[in-house]
Amino acid sequence: MKKTGFILLVLMVAVVGQSCTRQDESDQVCIKDNCVNVEIVKNEEDRRRGLMERDSLEADAGMLFIFDQSGVYPFWMKDTLIPLDIIWMDYARNVVYIAEDVPPCEEDPCLSYNPDKEALYVLEVNAGYAAEKGLQLGDTAQFQLRTMENKK
């Protein structure tokens, strides 16, 4: 009996520890204390693919595009099946442009969404996220990323 209790205790500690580890290992972007778990996109092939062909995105999830240098990076919705908010951030992680409720592209040529300022990071999240969370130009994002140092 004592042995069974000990085994159950060890298993419970392992499960709790594993779930905490998973949460701590998630890459996150937080703006105004609202955090989303993100997939990191750093290469050209993955940038072209983005969220194409996905039929859903979890409420607290997104995709963070990290560019090699600041620039004006237009985005389009080719083969993207869900509406999105697209949030551009500069080198200091300040929000410089928001395209809200961007619909999927249904006919060629697809519209291109162009920021009016340079960005180094672009965050794609579910449509309505920016309005729901009250995001505004000038808000500063905090990154909690395993893949790069969080300098801000």
C-alpha positions in Angstrom: 0.0 0.0 0.0 2.8 2.4 0.9 4.6 1.5 -2.3 1.5 2.3 -4.4 1.0 5.7 -2.7 4.7 6.5 -3.3 4.4 5.6 -7.0 1.3 7.7 -7.3 3.0 10.7 -5.7 6.0 10.4 -8.0 3.8 10.2 -11.0 1.8 13.3 -9.9 5.0 15.3 -9.3 6.3 14.2 -12.8 3.0 15.3 -14.5 2.9 18.6 -12.7 6.5 19.2 -13.5 6.1 18.3 -17.1 3.1 20.7 -17.6 5.0 23.5 -15.9 8.0 22.9 -18.1 5.9 22.9 -21.3 4.4 26.3 -20.3 7.8 27.8 -19.5 9.2 26.5 -22.8 6.6 28.2 -24.9 7.7 31.2 -27.0 5.4 34.1 -26.1 4.7 37.6 -27.2 3.0 39.8 -24.6 1.4 43.2 -25.3 -0.4 45.0 -22.5 -0.1 41.9 -20.3 -1.9 39.8 -22.9 0.3 37.0 -24.0 0.1 34.6 -27.0 2.1 31.5 -27.6 3.9 31.9 -30.9 5.5 29.9 -33.6 8.7 31.6 -34.7 9.4 32.2 -38.4 12.9 33.3 -39.3 13.6 32.0 -42.8 12.3 33.0 -46.2 10.6 29.7 -47.0 8.6 29.7 -43.7 7.8 33.4 -44.2 6.2 32.6 -47.6 4.2 29.8 -46.0 3.1 31.5 -42.9 -0.4 30.4 -41.8 -1.4 29.1 -45.2 -3.8 26.1 -45.3 -4.6 26.2 -41.6 -8.3 26.1 -40.8 -7.9 27.4 -37.2 -5.7 29.1 -34.8 -6.0 28.7 -31.0 -7.3 31.8 -29.2 -4.0 32.3 -27.4 -1.7 31.5 -30.3 0.0 33.3 -33.1 2.9 33.4 -35.5 5.9 35.8 -35.0 7.9 36.7 -38.1 11.4 37.8 -37.3 13.3 39.6 -40.1 17.0 40.1 -40.4 16.8 43.9 -40.7 14.1 46.6 -40.4 12.1 47.3 -43.5 8.6 47.8 -44.9 7.2 44.2 -45.1 3.9 43.8 -46.9 1.8 40.7 -46.0 -0.9 39.0 -48.1 -3.4 36.3 -47.3 -2.8 33.9 -50.2 -4.1 30.4 -49.3 -4.8 31.6 -45.8 -8.1 30.1 -44.6 -8.8 32.2 -41.5 -9.1 36.0 -41.0 -6.2 37.5 -39.0 -5.0 40.7 -37.3 -1.5 41.5 -38.4 0.7 43.6 -36.1 4.0 45.1 -37.2 6.6 46.1 -34.5 9.9 48.0 -34.9 13.3 47.1 -33.6 12.3 48.3 -30.1 9.2 46.1 -30.2 6.8 49.1 -30.4 3.6 48.5 -32.4 3.9 50.6 -35.5 1.0 49.3 -37.6 -2.0 47.1 -37.2 -4.1 45.6 -40.0 -7.3 44.4 -38.3 -9.7 41.7 -39.4 -7.8 40.9 -42.6 -10.0 38.4 -44.6 -8.7 35.4 -46.4 -7.9 36.0 -50.1 -10.7 34.6 -52.2 -9.5 35.7 -55.7 -6.3 36.6 -57.5 -4.6 39.0 -57.2 -4.7 38.9 -53.4 -4.6 42.3 -51.6 -1.3 43.2 -50.0 -1.3 44.8 -46.5 1.4 47.4 -46.3 2.6 49.1 -43.1 3.5 52.8 -43.4 6.5 52.3 -41.1 9.5 50.0 -41.0 9.3 46.9 -38.8 11.6 44.1 -37.6 8.8 41.9 -36.2 5.3 41.0 -37.4 2.8 39.1 -35.3 -0.2 37.3 -36.8 -3.1 36.5 -34.5 -6.8 35.7 -34.8 -9.0 38.4 -36.2 -10.4 40.6 -33.5 -7.5 40.1 -31.1 -6.2 43.6 -31.4 -9.5 45.3 -30.8 -10.5 42.9 -28.0 -7.2 43.5 -26.1 -7.2 47.3 -26.8 -3.9 47.2 -28.7 -2.8 50.6 -30.1 0.1 52.1 -32.0 3.0 52.7 -29.7 2.3 49.8 -27.4 5.4 47.8 -26.5 5.7 44.1 -26.8 7.7 41.8 -24.5 9.2 38.7 -26.0 9.8 35.5 -24.0 11.5 33.4 -26.6 13.7 30.3 -26.3 15.1 31.0 -29.8 16.6 34.5 -29.1 17.6 36.6 -26.1 14.8 38.9 -24.7 16.6 42.2 -24.8 13.6 44.3 -23.9 
